[in-house]
Amino acid sequence: MSLPGPWLGGSPAAPLIPPISPHRHLLLGGQRGHVAALDWQTKSLLCEINVMETVTDITWLHTETMFAVAQRRWLYVYDNQGVELNCLKRFNGVLRMEFLPYHFLLATASETGFLQYLDISVGKEVATICTRGGRLGVMGQNPANAIVHLGHSNGTVTLWSPNVKEPLVRMLCHQGGVRAVAVDSSGTYMATSGLDRKLRVYDLRAYQPLQSLVLPVGAGHLSFSQRGLLAAACGDVVQLWGRGAGKGGTLILWDPYLSHTLPRAAHSLRFCPFEDVLGVGHGSGFTSLLVPGAGQANFDALENNPFRSQKQRQEWEVKALLEKIPSELITLDPGQLGRVDAITMEQKHQERVERLGFDPQAKPAFQPRRKLKGRSSAGSLLRRKKKVANEEQRTKIRKSLEQQQAPEREPKAAPRAQRPALDRFKK
């Protein structure tokens, strides 16, 4: 069930972190500083560098031409040729990163407990939030509303937005520290695992637990596929659960229908978009697992096109920058942005009435008029209007004809040559 991939990292003890871009490119990073980018379908290598420093996390940015690397001290941005583009010294001690594609924001969680947002389109730091939650080693994002989920050592999961300095929601999920957090693509379900060896699934619409499983070994990493499959890395074993509909359409986790043993302990895992492939990074390299029914079969070429050309990528990048969503619009419920604030509108209306002394929007009182049976119907009214219009037209035509016939009615004088000779003596 596994396709052996290239062993990148230099040492078997260097775990690999394999984020996969929305297209067909794979990014590998080892703890000892090895970073490599390649096309995972053709296996062509784009770049391979060694940063000579500990790498804690890596992620693609908006396109496959740029990626961010969280190194031991600072955050670096490289292109697909391995050239360093920027060194962000304000982002120090970064442990986890999540990229928000529709907002062009890079969210980072540091070992000092700070959550920072970077707008990569303009290179500006949008927000810096002190979570007061200690070391932030667990991080995930909700693809539906761009809310960042952070796991803490006291067993709570907090939901954050760059516009608010306090957590939007604080959930007590485990009796021990939280080890992993994952949210499905619809933004409805959240899976968490903790030191109490429990795997729990929550409904984010009601913030209620749906199911709780006890694992023999606590899951250190979780990932949802596009079709709702859940993968968990439990030591050197990767287990997958299928999703089924229970009572009321809730989420039910079936028994693990796929299990794979790795050479060493897994350090990260990620599903490949639009493919039935799960990438797992472990202490001995990188492994690709075939998971039937994991990826979405149909893709939107205007949204994510795995087969796009360089020209199409450039056009898509310009369009995405023009349609970038401002960070101020990140809310827990995106549907609130299209609603009308009726309370504020009513207050403004009352203030306007008090200022003018009358209600400009008030409608006149209804005065019923007496209707005659058969006389006030719409058809009779239309016929009367047509009759009046025809009468006016007849009157105009009659007047014009009379004006034309008036000169013809006047008697014409006889010509002088035809008058009798004795008419000249008439008085």
C-alpha positions as a Markdown table, in Angstrom:
| # | Residue | x | y | z |
|---|---|---|---|---|
| 1 | Met | 0.0 | 0.0 | 0.0 |
| 2 | Ser | 3.0 | 2.3 | 0.0 |
| 3 | Leu | 5.0 | 4.0 | -2.7 |
| 4 | Pro | 8.5 | 4.6 | -1.5 |
| 5 | Gly | 9.6 | 8.2 | -2.1 |
| 6 | Pro | 13.0 | 9.8 | -2.1 |
| 7 | Trp | 14.9 | 9.8 | 1.1 |
| 8 | Leu | 15.6 | 13.5 | 1.7 |
| 9 | Gly | 17.0 | 14.9 | 4.9 |
| 10 | Gly | 20.5 | 13.5 | 5.1 |
| 11 | Ser | 19.9 | 11.4 | 8.2 |
| 12 | Pro | 17.4 | 8.8 | 9.3 |
| 13 | Ala | 16.8 | 10.8 | 12.5 |
| 14 | Ala | 15.7 | 13.8 | 10.6 |
| 15 | Pro | 11.9 | 13.8 | 10.3 |
| 16 | Leu | 10.3 | 15.1 | 7.2 |
| 17 | Ile | 7.4 | 17.6 | 7.1 |
| 18 | Pro | 5.5 | 17.1 | 3.7 |
| 19 | Pro | 3.0 | 19.9 | 3.0 |
| 20 | Ile | 1.5 | 19.5 | -0.5 |
| 21 | Ser | 0.5 | 22.5 | -2.5 |
| 22 | Pro | -3.0 | 22.9 | -4.0 |
| 23 | His | -1.6 | 21.6 | -7.3 |
| 24 | Arg | 1.1 | 18.9 | -7.7 |
| 25 | His | 4.2 | 20.1 | -5.9 |
| 26 | Leu | 5.7 | 18.6 | -2.8 |
| 27 | Leu | 7.8 | 20.4 | -0.2 |
| 28 | Leu | 10.0 | 18.4 | 2.2 |
| 29 | Gly | 12.0 | 19.6 | 5.2 |
| 30 | Gly | 14.1 | 17.9 | 7.7 |
| 31 | Gln | 15.0 | 18.8 | 11.3 |
| 32 | Arg | 18.6 | 19.1 | 10.4 |
| 33 | Gly | 18.1 | 21.8 | 7.8 |
| 34 | His | 17.5 | 19.9 | 4.6 |
| 35 | Val | 14.8 | 21.5 | 2.4 |
| 36 | Ala | 13.7 | 20.1 | -1.0 |
| 37 | Ala | 10.8 | 21.0 | -3.5 |
| 38 | Leu | 9.8 | 18.7 | -6.3 |
| 39 | Asp | 7.0 | 17.8 | -8.6 |
| 40 | Trp | 5.6 | 14.7 | -6.9 |
| 41 | Gln | 4.0 | 13.3 | -10.1 |
| 42 | Thr | 7.0 | 13.5 | -12.4 |
| 43 | Lys | 9.5 | 13.3 | -9.5 |
| 44 | Ser | 11.4 | 16.3 | -11.1 |
| 45 | Leu | 13.5 | 18.2 | -8.5 |
| 46 | Leu | 12.9 | 21.9 | -8.3 |
| 47 | Cys | 15.4 | 22.8 | -5.7 |
| 48 | Glu | 17.4 | 21.3 | -2.8 |
| 49 | Ile | 19.1 | 23.3 | -0.2 |
| 50 | Asn | 20.5 | 23.0 | 3.3 |
| 51 | Val | 19.8 | 25.9 | 5.6 |
| 52 | Met | 22.3 | 24.7 | 8.2 |
| 53 | Glu | 19.8 | 25.3 | 10.9 |
| 54 | Thr | 17.0 | 23.4 | 12.6 |
| 55 | Val | 13.7 | 23.5 | 10.6 |
| 56 | Thr | 10.5 | 23.4 | 12.7 |
| 57 | Asp | 7.9 | 23.8 | 9.9 |
| 58 | Ile | 7.5 | 24.6 | 6.2 |
| 59 | Thr | 4.6 | 25.6 | 4.0 |
| 60 | Trp | 3.8 | 26.7 | 0.5 |
| 61 | Leu | 2.5 | 30.2 | 0.0 |
| 62 | His | -0.1 | 31.3 | -2.6 |
| 63 | Thr | 1.8 | 29.6 | -5.5 |
| 64 | Glu | 4.4 | 26.9 | -6.0 |
| 65 | Thr | 7.0 | 29.5 | -6.7 |
| 66 | Met | 7.4 | 30.6 | -3.0 |
| 67 | Phe | 7.5 | 28.8 | 0.3 |
| 68 | Ala | 8.2 | 29.8 | 3.9 |
| 69 | Val | 10.6 | 28.0 | 6.2 |
| 70 | Ala | 10.4 | 28.4 | 10.0 |
| 71 | Gln | 14.0 | 28.0 | 11.1 |
| 72 | Arg | 15.4 | 27.9 | 14.6 |
| 73 | Arg | 15.7 | 31.7 | 15.0 |
| 74 | Trp | 13.7 | 33.5 | 12.3 |
| 75 | Leu | 11.3 | 33.0 | 9.5 |
| 76 | Tyr | 12.6 | 32.8 | 5.9 |
| 77 | Val | 10.9 | 33.0 | 2.5 |
| 78 | Tyr | 12.5 | 31.2 | -0.5 |
| 79 | Asp | 11.5 | 30.8 | -4.2 |
| 80 | Asn | 11.3 | 27.5 | -6.1 |
| 81 | Gln | 15.0 | 27.8 | -7.1 |
| 82 | Gly | 16.2 | 27.9 | -3.5 |
| 83 | Val | 17.0 | 31.6 | -3.5 |
| 84 | Glu | 16.3 | 33.4 | -0.2 |
| 85 | Leu | 13.8 | 36.2 | -0.8 |
| 86 | Asn | 13.3 | 37.6 | 2.7 |
| 87 | Cys | 14.3 | 37.1 | 6.3 |
| 88 | Leu | 11.6 | 38.1 | 8.8 |
| 89 | Lys | 13.3 | 38.8 | 12.1 |
| 90 | Arg | 10.1 | 39.9 | 13.8 |
| 91 | Phe | 8.9 | 36.3 | 13.5 |
| 92 | Asn | 11.3 | 34.5 | 15.8 |
| 93 | Gly | 11.0 | 31.1 | 17.4 |
| 94 | Val | 8.2 | 30.0 | 15.0 |
| 95 | Leu | 7.0 | 26.4 | 15.7 |
| 96 | Arg | 3.9 | 26.1 | 13.4 |
| 97 | Met | 2.6 | 27.9 | 10.3 |
| 98 | Glu | -0.7 | 28.0 | 8.4 |
| 99 | Phe | -1.3 | 29.8 | 5.2 |
| 100 | Leu | -4.8 | 31.4 | 4.5 |
| 101 | Pro | -5.0 | 31.4 | 0.7 |
| 102 | Tyr | -8.0 | 33.7 | 0.2 |
| 103 | His | -6.6 | 36.3 | 2.5 |
| 104 | Phe | -2.9 | 36.0 | 1.6 |
| 105 | Leu | -2.1 | 35.7 | 5.3 |
| 106 | Leu | 0.6 | 33.6 | 6.9 |
| 107 | Ala | -0.3 | 32.7 | 10.5 |
| 108 | Thr | 2.6 | 31.7 | 12.7 |
| 109 | Ala | 2.6 | 30.3 | 16.3 |
| 110 | Ser | 5.8 | 30.8 | 18.3 |
| 111 | Glu | 7.4 | 29.1 | 21.3 |
| 112 | Thr | 6.8 | 32.3 | 23.3 |
| 113 | Gly | 3.0 | 32.1 | 23.0 |
| 114 | Phe | 2.5 | 34.7 | 20.3 |
| 115 | Leu | 0.2 | 34.3 | 17.3 |
| 116 | Gln | 1.3 | 36.5 | 14.4 |
| 117 | Tyr | -0.3 | 37.3 | 11.0 |
| 118 | Leu | 1.8 | 38.4 | 7.9 |
| 119 | Asp | 0.2 | 39.7 | 4.7 |
| 120 | Ile | 2.5 | 38.3 | 2.1 |
| 121 | Ser | 1.0 | 40.4 | -0.7 |
| 122 | Val | 2.4 | 43.7 | 0.8 |
| 123 | Gly | 4.9 | 42.2 | 3.3 |
| 124 | Lys | 3.1 | 43.8 | 6.3 |
| 125 | Glu | 2.5 | 42.4 | 9.7 |
| 126 | Val | -1.3 | 42.5 | 10.2 |
| 127 | Ala | -1.6 | 41.4 | 13.9 |
| 128 | Thr | 0.4 | 40.2 | 16.8 |
| 129 | Ile | -1.6 | 38.5 | 19.6 |
| 130 | Cys | -0.3 | 37.3 | 22.9 |
| 131 | Thr | -2.4 | 34.1 | 23.6 |
| 132 | Arg | -1.1 | 33.7 | 27.2 |
| 133 | Gly | -1.2 | 30.0 | 26.6 |
| 134 | Gly | 2.4 | 29.0 | 26.8 |
| 135 | Arg | 4.3 | 27.2 | 24.1 |
| 136 | Leu | 2.2 | 26.9 | 20.9 |
| 137 | Gly | 3.1 | 23.6 | 19.3 |
| 138 | Val | -0.3 | 22.6 | 17.9 |
| 139 | Met | -2.0 | 24.6 | 15.2 |
| 140 | Gly | -4.7 | 24.2 | 12.6 |
| 141 | Gln | -7.0 | 26.3 | 10.4 |
| 142 | Asn | -10.6 | 26.1 | 9.4 |
| 143 | Pro | -10.7 | 26.4 | 5.6 |
| 144 | Ala | -14.3 | 27.6 | 5.6 |
| 145 | Asn | -13.9 | 30.8 | 7.7 |
| 146 | Ala | -10.1 | 31.2 | 8.0 |
| 147 | Ile | -10.2 | 30.8 | 11.8 |
| 148 | Val | -7.0 | 29.5 | 13.4 |
| 149 | His | -7.3 | 26.7 | 16.0 |
| 150 | Leu | -4.6 | 26.5 | 18.7 |
| 151 | Gly | -4.1 | 23.5 | 21.1 |
| 152 | His | -2.7 | 24.2 | 24.5 |
| 153 | Ser | -1.0 | 22.1 | 27.2 |
| 154 | Asn | -4.0 | 22.5 | 29.6 |
| 155 | Gly | -6.3 | 20.5 | 27.3 |
| 156 | Thr | -8.1 | 23.5 | 25.7 |
| 157 | Val | -8.5 | 24.5 | 22.1 |
| 158 | Thr | -8.9 | 28.2 | 21.3 |
| 159 | Leu | -10.2 | 29.8 | 18.1 |
| 160 | Trp | -8.6 | 33.1 | 17.0 |
| 161 | Ser | -9.2 | 35.9 | 14.5 |
| 162 | Pro | -6.7 | 38.6 | 13.7 |
| 163 | Asn | -9.3 | 41.3 | 14.5 |
| 164 | Val | -9.8 | 40.2 | 18.2 |
| 165 | Lys | -7.2 | 40.1 | 20.9 |
| 166 | Glu | -9.1 | 37.5 | 22.9 |
| 167 | Pro | -10.1 | 33.9 | 21.8 |
| 168 | Leu | -13.4 | 33.7 | 20.0 |
| 169 | Val | -14.1 | 30.3 | 21.5 |
| 170 | Arg | -12.4 | 28.3 | 24.2 |
| 171 | Met | -13.2 | 24.6 | 24.3 |
| 172 | Leu | -12.0 | 22.1 | 26.9 |
| 173 | Cys | -11.3 | 19.0 | 24.8 |
| 174 | His | -9.0 | 16.8 | 26.8 |
| 175 | Gln | -7.9 | 16.1 | 30.3 |
| 176 | Gly | -4.3 | 16.3 | 29.2 |
| 177 | Gly | -2.4 | 18.5 | 26.7 |
| 178 | Val | -3.6 | 18.7 | 23.1 |
| 179 | Arg | -1.3 | 17.0 | 20.6 |
| 180 | Ala | -3.0 | 17.6 | 17.3 |
| 181 | Val | -5.9 | 19.5 | 15.8 |
| 182 | Ala | -7.5 | 19.1 | 12.3 |
| 183 | Val | -10.6 | 20.6 | 10.7 |
| 184 | Asp | -12.4 | 19.2 | 7.7 |
| 185 | Ser | -12.8 | 21.2 | 4.4 |
| 186 | Ser | -16.4 | 22.1 | 5.1 |
| 187 | Gly | -15.6 | 23.6 | 8.5 |
| 188 | Thr | -18.2 | 21.5 | 10.3 |
| 189 | Tyr | -16.1 | 18.9 | 12.1 |
| 190 | Met | -12.9 | 19.2 | 14.2 |
| 191 | Ala | -10.8 | 16.3 | 15.4 |
| 192 | Thr | -8.5 | 16.6 | 18.4 |
| 193 | Ser | -6.1 | 14.2 | 20.1 |
| 194 | Gly | -4.5 | 14.6 | 23.5 |
| 195 | Leu | -2.1 | 13.0 | 26.0 |
| 196 | Asp | -5.1 | 11.1 | 27.5 |
| 197 | Arg | -4.9 | 8.9 | 24.3 |
| 198 | Lys | -8.3 | 9.9 | 23.2 |
| 199 | Leu | -9.4 | 10.9 | 19.7 |
| 200 | Arg | -12.5 | 13.2 | 19.7 |
| 201 | Val | -14.6 | 14.6 | 17.0 |
| 202 | Tyr | -16.5 | 17.9 | 17.6 |
| 203 | Asp | -19.4 | 19.5 | 15.7 |
| 204 | Leu | -18.3 | 23.2 | 15.3 |
| 205 | Arg | -21.9 | 24.3 | 14.7 |
| 206 | Ala | -22.9 | 23.5 | 18.2 |
| 207 | Tyr | -19.4 | 22.9 | 19.8 |
| 208 | Gln | -20.5 | 19.5 | 21.1 |
| 209 | Pro | -18.5 | 16.3 | 21.0 |
| 210 | Leu | -19.9 | 13.7 | 18.6 |
| 211 | Gln | -17.6 | 10.7 | 19.2 |
| 212 | Ser | -14.7 | 9.8 | 21.4 |
| 213 | Leu | -12.3 | 6.9 | 20.8 |
| 214 | Val | -9.5 | 5.5 | 23.0 |
| 215 | Leu | -6.4 | 4.7 | 21.1 |
| 216 | Pro | -3.6 | 2.4 | 22.3 |
| 217 | Val | -1.1 | 5.1 | 21.5 |
| 218 | Gly | -2.0 | 8.8 | 21.4 |
| 219 | Ala | -2.3 | 10.3 | 17.9 |
| 220 | Gly | 0.4 | 12.9 | 17.3 |
| 221 | His | -0.8 | 14.1 | 14.0 |
| 222 | Leu | -4.3 | 14.4 | 12.3 |
| 223 | Ser | -5.4 | 15.2 | 8.9 |
| 224 | Phe | -8.8 | 15.4 | 7.0 |
| 225 | Ser | -9.1 | 14.5 | 3.3 |
| 226 | Gln | -11.3 | 16.3 | 0.8 |
| 227 | Arg | -13.9 | 13.5 | 1.1 |
| 228 | Gly | -14.0 | 13.5 | 4.9 |
| 229 | Leu | -11.5 | 10.6 | 5.7 |
| 230 | Leu | -9.5 | 11.1 | 8.9 |
| 231 | Ala | -5.9 | 10.0 | 9.2 |
| 232 | Ala | -4.1 | 9.7 | 12.5 |
| 233 | Ala | -0.4 | 9.0 | 13.1 |
| 234 | Cys | -0.1 | 6.9 | 16.2 |
| 235 | Gly | 3.6 | 6.4 | 16.7 |
| 236 | Asp | 4.9 | 4.3 | 13.8 |
| 237 | Val | 1.3 | 3.3 | 12.7 |
| 238 | Val | -1.0 | 5.4 | 10.4 |
| 239 | Gln | -4.7 | 4.6 | 10.8 |
| 240 | Leu | -7.6 | 5.9 | 8.7 |
| 241 | Trp | -11.3 | 6.1 | 9.6 |
| 242 | Gly | -14.2 | 6.5 | 7.2 |
| 243 | Arg | -17.1 | 8.8 | 7.7 |
| 244 | Gly | -20.6 | 7.7 | 7.7 |
| 245 | Ala | -24.0 | 9.3 | 8.5 |
| 246 | Gly | -25.6 | 8.5 | 11.8 |
| 247 | Lys | -28.8 | 9.7 | 13.5 |
| 248 | Gly | -29.6 | 13.3 | 12.4 |
| 249 | Gly | -26.8 | 13.3 | 9.8 |
| 250 | Thr | -24.1 | 13.5 | 12.5 |
| 251 | Leu | -20.5 | 12.2 | 11.9 |
| 252 | Ile | -19.8 | 8.6 | 12.8 |
| 253 | Leu | -16.3 | 7.2 | 12.6 |
| 254 | Trp | -16.2 | 3.6 | 11.3 |
| 255 | Asp | -13.6 | 1.1 | 12.4 |
| 256 | Pro | -10.2 | 1.8 | 10.8 |
| 257 | Tyr | -10.4 | 0.3 | 7.3 |
| 258 | Leu | -6.8 | 1.1 | 6.5 |
| 259 | Ser | -3.7 | 0.7 | 8.7 |
| 260 | His | 0.0 | 1.0 | 7.7 |
| 261 | Thr | 3.1 | 0.4 | 9.7 |
| 262 | Leu | 6.1 | 2.8 | 9.1 |
| 263 | Pro | 9.8 | 2.0 | 9.6 |
| 264 | Arg | 10.0 | 4.7 | 12.3 |
| 265 | Ala | 7.7 | 7.1 | 14.1 |
| 266 | Ala | 5.6 | 9.5 | 11.9 |
| 267 | His | 6.3 | 13.2 | 12.3 |
| 268 | Ser | 3.7 | 14.7 | 9.9 |
| 269 | Leu | 1.1 | 13.7 | 7.4 |
| 270 | Arg | -1.0 | 15.4 | 4.7 |
| 271 | Phe | -3.5 | 14.4 | 2.1 |
| 272 | Cys | -2.8 | 15.2 | -1.6 |
| 273 | Pro | -5.6 | 17.3 | -3.1 |
| 274 | Phe | -7.6 | 15.6 | -5.9 |
| 275 | Glu | -5.7 | 12.4 | -5.5 |
| 276 | Asp | -6.2 | 9.3 | -3.4 |
| 277 | Val | -2.7 | 9.7 | -1.8 |
| 278 | Leu | -1.6 | 10.4 | 1.7 |
| 279 | Gly | 1.9 | 11.7 | 2.3 |
| 280 | Val | 3.6 | 10.7 | 5.5 |
| 281 | Gly | 7.0 | 12.0 | 6.8 |
| 282 | His | 8.8 | 9.8 | 9.3 |
| 283 | Gly | 12.2 | 9.3 | 10.7 |
| 284 | Ser | 13.4 | 7.3 | 7.7 |
| 285 | Gly | 12.1 | 9.4 | 4.9 |
| 286 | Phe | 8.9 | 10.0 | 3.1 |
| 287 | Thr | 6.1 | 7.5 | 2.3 |
| 288 | Ser | 3.1 | 7.8 | -0.1 |
| 289 | Leu | 0.1 | 5.8 | 0.9 |
| 290 | Leu | -2.8 | 5.0 | -1.5 |
| 291 | Val | -6.1 | 5.7 | 0.2 |
| 292 | Pro | -9.1 | 4.8 | -2.0 |
| 293 | Gly | -11.8 | 7.5 | -1.9 |
| 294 | Ala | -9.7 | 10.2 | -0.2 |
| 295 | Gly | -9.5 | 12.9 | -2.9 |
| 296 | Gln | -12.1 | 14.8 | -4.7 |
| 297 | Ala | -12.5 | 13.4 | -8.3 |
| 298 | Asn | -13.7 | 16.6 | -9.9 |
| 299 | Phe | -11.8 | 19.9 | -9.6 |
| 300 | Asp | -12.7 | 23.5 | -10.6 |
| 301 | Ala | -10.1 | 24.6 | -13.1 |
| 302 | Leu | -10.7 | 28.3 | -12.2 |
| 303 | Glu | -10.0 | 27.6 | -8.6 |
| 304 | Asn | -7.3 | 24.9 | -8.5 |
| 305 | Asn | -6.0 | 23.5 | -11.7 |
| 306 | Pro | -3.3 | 20.8 | -11.3 |
| 307 | Phe | -2.5 | 21.0 | -15.0 |
| 308 | Arg | -2.3 | 24.7 | -15.5 |
| 309 | Ser | 0.5 | 26.3 | -17.5 |
| 310 | Gln | 2.8 | 29.1 | -16.5 |
| 311 | Lys | 0.6 | 31.6 | -18.4 |
| 312 | Gln | -2.5 | 30.4 | -16.6 |
| 313 | Arg | -0.7 | 30.5 | -13.2 |
| 314 | Gln | 0.3 | 34.2 | -13.8 |
| 315 | Glu | -3.3 | 35.1 | -14.8 |
| 316 | Trp | -4.6 | 33.3 | -11.7 |
| 317 | Glu | -2.2 | 35.1 | -9.4 |
| 318 | Val | -3.2 | 38.5 | -10.7 |
| 319 | Lys | -6.9 | 37.6 | -10.3 |
| 320 | Ala | -6.4 | 36.2 | -6.8 |
| 321 | Leu | -4.6 | 39.4 | -5.7 |
| 322 | Leu | -7.4 | 41.6 | -7.1 |
| 323 | Glu | -10.0 | 39.4 | -5.3 |
| 324 | Lys | -8.1 | 39.2 | -2.0 |
| 325 | Ile | -10.3 | 39.2 | 1.1 |
| 326 | Pro | -9.3 | 41.8 | 3.7 |
| 327 | Ser | -8.3 | 40.4 | 7.1 |
| 328 | Glu | -10.9 | 42.6 | 8.8 |
| 329 | Leu | -13.6 | 40.3 | 7.3 |
| 330 | Ile | -12.4 | 37.1 | 9.2 |
| 331 | Thr | -15.3 | 36.2 | 11.5 |
| 332 | Leu | -16.6 | 33.1 | 13.2 |
| 333 | Asp | -19.7 | 33.2 | 11.1 |
| 334 | Pro | -19.1 | 34.5 | 7.6 |
| 335 | Gly | -22.8 | 34.7 | 7.0 |
| 336 | Gln | -23.0 | 37.7 | 9.3 |
| 337 | Leu | -21.3 | 39.9 | 6.6 |
| 338 | Gly | -24.4 | 39.8 | 4.4 |
| 339 | Arg | -26.9 | 40.5 | 7.1 |
| 340 | Val | -28.6 | 43.9 | 7.9 |
| 341 | Asp | -28.1 | 45.3 | 11.3 |
| 342 | Ala | -31.8 | 46.0 | 12.0 |
| 343 | Ile | -31.2 | 47.5 | 15.5 |
| 344 | Thr | -28.7 | 50.1 | 14.3 |
| 345 | Met | -30.9 | 50.9 | 11.3 |
| 346 | Glu | -33.9 | 51.5 | 13.6 |
| 347 | Gln | -31.9 | 53.7 | 15.9 |
| 348 | Lys | -30.8 | 55.9 | 13.0 |
| 349 | His | -34.4 | 56.1 | 11.8 |
| 350 | Gln | -35.6 | 57.3 | 15.2 |
| 351 | Glu | -32.9 | 59.9 | 15.3 |
| 352 | Arg | -33.8 | 61.2 | 11.9 |
| 353 | Val | -37.5 | 61.4 | 12.9 |
| 354 | Glu | -36.6 | 63.4 | 16.0 |
| 355 | Arg | -34.4 | 65.8 | 14.0 |
| 356 | Leu | -37.0 | 66.4 | 11.2 |
| 357 | Gly | -40.1 | 66.4 | 13.4 |
| 358 | Phe | -41.9 | 63.9 | 11.1 |
| 359 | Asp | -41.4 | 60.5 | 9.6 |
| 360 | Pro | -40.2 | 60.8 | 5.9 |
| 361 | Gln | -40.8 | 57.1 | 5.3 |
| 362 | Ala | -44.4 | 57.1 | 6.7 |
| 363 | Lys | -47.1 | 56.1 | 4.2 |
| 364 | Pro | -50.4 | 58.0 | 4.0 |
| 365 | Ala | -53.4 | 56.5 | 5.7 |
| 366 | Phe | -55.4 | 54.1 | 3.6 |
| 367 | Gln | -58.7 | 55.6 | 2.4 |
| 368 | Pro | -61.0 | 53.0 | 0.8 |
| 369 | Arg | -63.0 | 54.2 | -2.2 |
| 370 | Arg | -66.4 | 53.0 | -3.2 |
| 371 | Lys | -66.4 | 50.5 | -6.0 |
| 372 | Leu | -69.3 | 49.9 | -8.3 |
| 373 | Lys | -70.0 | 46.3 | -9.3 |
| 374 | Gly | -68.8 | 45.7 | -12.8 |
| 375 | Arg | -67.7 | 49.4 | -13.3 |
| 376 | Ser | -64.3 | 49.5 | -11.6 |
| 377 | Ser | -62.7 | 46.4 | -13.0 |
| 378 | Ala | -59.4 | 46.6 | -14.6 |
| 379 | Gly | -60.8 | 45.6 | -18.0 |
| 380 | Ser | -63.6 | 48.2 | -18.0 |
| 381 | Leu | -61.2 | 50.9 | -16.9 |
| 382 | Leu | -58.9 | 50.0 | -19.8 |
| 383 | Arg | -61.7 | 50.1 | -22.2 |
| 384 | Arg | -62.9 | 53.5 | -21.0 |
| 385 | Lys | -59.4 | 54.9 | -21.3 |
| 386 | Lys | -59.1 | 53.6 | -24.9 |
| 387 | Lys | -62.5 | 55.1 | -25.7 |
| 388 | Val | -61.5 | 58.5 | -24.4 |
| 389 | Ala | -58.3 | 58.4 | -26.3 |
| 390 | Asn | -60.1 | 57.4 | -29.5 |
| 391 | Glu | -62.6 | 60.3 | -29.0 |
| 392 | Glu | -59.8 | 62.8 | -28.7 |
| 393 | Gln | -58.2 | 61.4 | -31.8 |
| 394 | Arg | -61.4 | 61.7 | -33.7 |
| 395 | Thr | -61.9 | 65.3 | -32.6 |
| 396 | Lys | -58.4 | 66.2 | -33.8 |
| 397 | Ile | -59.0 | 64.5 | -37.2 |
| 398 | Arg | -62.4 | 66.2 | -37.6 |
| 399 | Lys | -60.9 | 69.7 | -36.9 |
| 400 | Ser | -58.1 | 69.1 | -39.4 |
| 401 | Leu | -60.6 | 68.1 | -42.1 |
| 402 | Glu | -62.8 | 71.1 | -41.5 |
| 403 | Gln | -59.8 | 73.4 | -41.8 |
| 404 | Gln | -59.0 | 71.8 | -45.1 |
| 405 | Gln | -62.6 | 72.1 | -46.5 |
| 406 | Ala | -63.2 | 75.7 | -45.3 |
| 407 | Pro | -61.6 | 77.3 | -48.4 |
| 408 | Glu | -63.6 | 75.1 | -50.8 |
| 409 | Arg | -67.0 | 76.2 | -49.3 |
| 410 | Glu | -66.5 | 79.9 | -50.0 |
| 411 | Pro | -68.2 | 81.2 | -53.3 |
| 412 | Lys | -65.7 | 82.0 | -56.1 |
| 413 | Ala | -66.1 | 85.3 | -58.1 |
| 414 | Ala | -66.8 | 85.0 | -61.8 |
| 415 | Pro | -64.0 | 86.0 | -64.1 |
| 416 | Arg | -64.1 | 89.6 | -65.5 |
| 417 | Ala | -64.3 | 88.5 | -69.1 |
| 418 | Gln | -67.5 | 86.5 | -68.6 |
| 419 | Arg | -69.6 | 89.3 | -66.9 |
| 420 | Pro | -72.5 | 90.8 | -68.9 |
| 421 | Ala | -72.0 | 94.3 | -70.3 |
| 422 | Leu | -74.9 | 95.9 | -68.3 |
| 423 | Asp | -73.4 | 94.7 | -64.9 |
| 424 | Arg | -71.2 | 97.8 | -64.9 |
| 425 | Phe | -74.3 | 100.0 | -64.2 |
| 426 | Lys | -75.3 | 98.1 | -61.1 |
| 427 | Lys | -74.7 | 99.8 | -57.8 |
